[in-house]
Amino acid sequence: MSLQIHPRPLGDPDLDTLIEAAVAELNVRYRTPGEPDVEYPLAPEAVCHVAYLDGAPAGCIARVDVDEPGWDATVEMKRVFVRPQARGRGAARALVARFEAEARAAGARRVRLETGTLQPEAMALYEALGYERLAENFGPWADSPLSVCYAKSLP
């Protein structure tokens, strides 16, 4: 198995296809039947990467700088996604490791993220990687009973 991770800009076909698949999965898990799909846009300045397994696009991740009081030197991890057929092969862990290394190199001292209660595999991954569940959710998820927020300090 060959695993490679490459930076990709928004608009890149591999990245966009993976983001569309991630959003589709979120809508399957969280959308109320009969309601329209929810869009989960990424900020245009997001720094994105795509993981390739044996040359095929398998997963993605995005980094966005946080500019909010109390979150100095913090970046937010978004769109961590691995195609179902590629799961269990280390792509998510490799994407997060690359994300953390590049965030640290860019001067970040902390990472935050939001995931959902209907994504237990994501929660398990983040906890295994040292992310700590926050007592209170941040930002637009502050009052969401379906959201779980995490943070991790970068050494």
Sequence and secondary structure as in RCSB ss.txt:
>XXXX:A:sequence
MSLQIHPRPLGDPDLDTLIEAAVAELNVRYRTPGEPDVEYPLAPEAVCHVAYLDGAPAGCIARVDVDEPGWDATV
EMKRVFVRPQARGRGAARALVARFEAEARAAGARRVRLETGTLQPEAMALYEALGYERLAENFGPWADSPLSVCY
AKSLP
>XXXX:A:secstr
  EEEEEE TT HHHHHHHHHHHHHHHHHH  TTS        TT EEEEEEETTEEEEEEEEEE  STT TTEE
EEEEEEE GGGTTSSHHHHHHHHHHHHHHHTT  EEEEEEETT HHHHHHHHHTT EE SS  GGGTT TTEEEE
EEE  
